[in-house]
Structure formats: C-alpha cells, structure tokens
Amino acid sequence: AIVGALKGLEEEKYTFSSEFELASREMVEMAHSKEYINFVYKLSEEVQNSAPVPFTPRVQKEVGMLEDDQLKKPDLCDTSFSKGSLKAALRAVGSVCHAVDRVVQKLQRNSFCIVRP
C-alpha cells in the first residue's frame, strides 16, 4: 500500500530500488553485539522446520539473561520469529546500507527505506 501510494506521486522525483544484496554478517556486526547476532542465527536454524516462536522472551532470556519470571509473556508478544525472519532482517539491513551508500556517493540527496524489523 505504501509503495503504491508513493508511485502515484511525481515519479521523476523518486527512485525505487530492490536491487541490493542481503547484508553480510560483518555489516550487522556494526550495529549489534556478536552475542545477539549469534542468538539470531541460532534461532533461525531452530525454527526452519517449526512454527514461529515469540521473539521477545527468547531475546530476554538468552541475550538479556533475565529470569523466567521477568520475561514478557509469549501470548503478549507482538514480534514472532519464523523461518524467513533472518532473511527479511538481512534484506532490510542491506536496503538501508544501499540507501546510505547512494547518499554518500551523492547519487541521491536523501533516502527512505520501507522496511520492518
């Protein structure tokens, strides 16, 4: 819906791109701890043949080291992790890196990425 609305505007002022690589692990390491990244990659392997899992309590327990009674209740979570979550996250990071590169290279004055965590 957002892309459709934007495409209805003065198209000569906008460049739409989906031509970018997934982010590398090294790119992600610029913003996140290795502990968090290792957790996400491990969780991705775990869910490849299972149903999505509530993400927040898993992060809280395995990265935040919270006790069970401090974890967000799974049925109250708004973020699930499924077999496509890691690829979607790497695609989002790749799009932002691509957009920043285009601005730094002065190919565009600014950028806007439609991504979701």
C-alpha positions as a LaTeX table, in Angstrom:
\begin{tabular}{lrrr}
\hline
Residue & $x$ (\AA) & $y$ (\AA) & $z$ (\AA) \\
\hline
Ala1 & 0.00 & 0.00 & 0.00 \\
Ile2 & 2.80 & 2.44 & 0.85 \\
Val3 & 4.75 & 1.75 & $-2.33$ \\
Gly4 & 1.58 & 2.09 & $-4.38$ \\
Ala5 & 0.81 & 5.47 & $-2.81$ \\
Leu6 & 4.35 & 6.71 & $-3.42$ \\
Lys7 & 4.35 & 5.55 & $-7.02$ \\
Gly8 & 1.32 & 7.76 & $-7.62$ \\
Leu9 & 3.37 & 10.87 & $-6.79$ \\
Glu10 & 5.66 & 12.70 & $-9.18$ \\
Glu11 & 7.68 & 9.66 & $-10.22$ \\
Glu12 & 10.56 & 11.64 & $-11.70$ \\
Lys13 & 11.46 & 12.71 & $-8.16$ \\
Tyr14 & 11.70 & 9.17 & $-6.80$ \\
Thr15 & 13.86 & 6.15 & $-7.42$ \\
Phe16 & 12.51 & 2.79 & $-6.35$ \\
Ser17 & 15.07 & 0.07 & $-5.87$ \\
Ser18 & 15.03 & $-3.54$ & $-4.81$ \\
Glu19 & 18.42 & $-4.17$ & $-6.40$ \\
Phe20 & 20.63 & $-4.71$ & $-3.38$ \\
Glu21 & 22.33 & $-7.56$ & $-1.61$ \\
Leu22 & 21.39 & $-9.09$ & 1.70 \\
Ala23 & 23.57 & $-7.63$ & 4.43 \\
Ser24 & 26.62 & $-9.60$ & 5.40 \\
Arg25 & 27.20 & $-10.67$ & 8.98 \\
Glu26 & 30.00 & $-8.10$ & 9.13 \\
Met27 & 27.56 & $-5.32$ & 8.24 \\
Val28 & 25.19 & $-6.40$ & 11.01 \\
Glu29 & 28.10 & $-6.50$ & 13.48 \\
Met30 & 28.48 & $-2.73$ & 13.03 \\
Ala31 & 25.21 & $-2.26$ & 14.92 \\
His32 & 24.69 & $-5.35$ & 17.07 \\
Ser33 & 26.73 & $-7.41$ & 19.51 \\
Lys34 & 28.14 & $-10.75$ & 18.39 \\
Glu35 & 26.15 & $-12.35$ & 21.21 \\
Tyr36 & 22.88 & $-11.02$ & 19.77 \\
Ile37 & 23.82 & $-11.96$ & 16.20 \\
Asn38 & 24.84 & $-15.48$ & 17.22 \\
Phe39 & 21.50 & $-15.82$ & 19.02 \\
Val40 & 19.53 & $-14.72$ & 15.94 \\
Tyr41 & 21.41 & $-17.08$ & 13.59 \\
Lys42 & 20.96 & $-19.97$ & 16.05 \\
Leu43 & 17.24 & $-19.21$ & 16.43 \\
Ser44 & 16.89 & $-19.11$ & 12.66 \\
Glu45 & 18.28 & $-22.65$ & 12.45 \\
Glu46 & 15.92 & $-23.81$ & 15.21 \\
Val47 & 12.74 & $-22.56$ & 13.52 \\
Gln48 & 13.42 & $-23.79$ & 9.98 \\
Asn49 & 11.11 & $-26.78$ & 10.50 \\
Ser50 & 8.80 & $-25.47$ & 13.20 \\
Ala51 & 6.13 & $-22.91$ & 13.86 \\
Pro52 & 7.06 & $-19.26$ & 14.53 \\
Val53 & 8.15 & $-18.50$ & 18.09 \\
Pro54 & 7.61 & $-15.39$ & 20.25 \\
Phe55 & 10.84 & $-13.42$ & 19.79 \\
Thr56 & 10.99 & $-11.05$ & 22.77 \\
Pro57 & 11.06 & $-13.61$ & 25.60 \\
Arg58 & 13.75 & $-15.59$ & 23.78 \\
Val59 & 15.95 & $-12.49$ & 23.46 \\
Gln60 & 15.29 & $-11.52$ & 27.05 \\
Lys61 & 16.26 & $-14.97$ & 28.31 \\
Glu62 & 19.19 & $-15.83$ & 26.05 \\
Val63 & 20.77 & $-12.42$ & 25.47 \\
Gly64 & 19.38 & $-10.30$ & 28.30 \\
Met65 & 19.88 & $-13.12$ & 30.80 \\
Leu66 & 16.60 & $-12.39$ & 32.57 \\
Glu67 & 14.97 & $-14.85$ & 34.92 \\
Asp68 & 11.81 & $-16.64$ & 33.76 \\
Asp69 & 9.56 & $-14.51$ & 35.99 \\
Gln70 & 10.92 & $-11.35$ & 34.32 \\
Leu71 & 10.24 & $-12.41$ & 30.72 \\
Lys72 & 7.48 & $-10.93$ & 28.60 \\
Lys73 & 4.64 & $-13.41$ & 28.36 \\
Pro74 & 4.68 & $-15.16$ & 24.96 \\
Asp75 & 0.97 & $-14.53$ & 24.36 \\
Leu76 & 1.57 & $-10.76$ & 24.76 \\
Cys77 & 4.41 & $-10.60$ & 22.22 \\
Asp78 & 3.94 & $-8.63$ & 19.03 \\
Thr79 & 7.08 & $-9.97$ & 17.33 \\
Ser80 & 7.39 & $-13.54$ & 16.14 \\
Phe81 & 10.44 & $-15.20$ & 14.63 \\
Ser82 & 9.91 & $-17.63$ & 11.76 \\
Lys83 & 11.98 & $-19.40$ & 9.13 \\
Gly84 & 12.02 & $-16.26$ & 6.95 \\
Ser85 & 12.84 & $-13.76$ & 9.69 \\
Leu86 & 16.63 & $-13.79$ & 9.36 \\
Lys87 & 16.50 & $-13.33$ & 5.58 \\
Ala88 & 13.97 & $-10.49$ & 5.98 \\
Ala89 & 16.19 & $-8.78$ & 8.55 \\
Leu90 & 19.29 & $-9.14$ & 6.36 \\
Arg91 & 17.34 & $-7.77$ & 3.41 \\
Ala92 & 16.22 & $-4.76$ & 5.49 \\
Val93 & 19.78 & $-4.06$ & 6.61 \\
Gly94 & 21.01 & $-4.47$ & 3.04 \\
Ser95 & 18.46 & $-1.96$ & 1.79 \\
Val96 & 19.48 & 0.63 & 4.38 \\
Cys97 & 23.18 & 0.16 & 3.60 \\
His98 & 22.41 & 0.51 & $-0.12$ \\
Ala99 & 20.43 & 3.70 & 0.52 \\
Val100 & 23.16 & 5.23 & 2.68 \\
Asp101 & 25.80 & 4.34 & 0.08 \\
Arg102 & 23.78 & 6.13 & $-2.62$ \\
Val103 & 23.52 & 9.27 & $-0.49$ \\
Val104 & 27.22 & 9.21 & 0.47 \\
Gln105 & 28.16 & 8.77 & $-3.19$ \\
Lys106 & 25.93 & 11.78 & $-3.99$ \\
Leu107 & 23.78 & 9.71 & $-6.33$ \\
Gln108 & 20.74 & 10.78 & $-4.29$ \\
Arg109 & 20.15 & 13.66 & $-1.91$ \\
Asn110 & 18.25 & 11.52 & 0.61 \\
Ser111 & 16.67 & 8.10 & 1.00 \\
Phe112 & 13.69 & 6.43 & 2.61 \\
Cys113 & 13.58 & 2.69 & 3.22 \\
Ile114 & 10.34 & 0.84 & 3.69 \\
Val115 & 11.43 & $-1.95$ & 5.99 \\
Arg116 & 10.11 & $-3.72$ & 9.04 \\
Pro117 & 12.16 & $-5.24$ & 11.83 \\
\hline
\end{tabular}
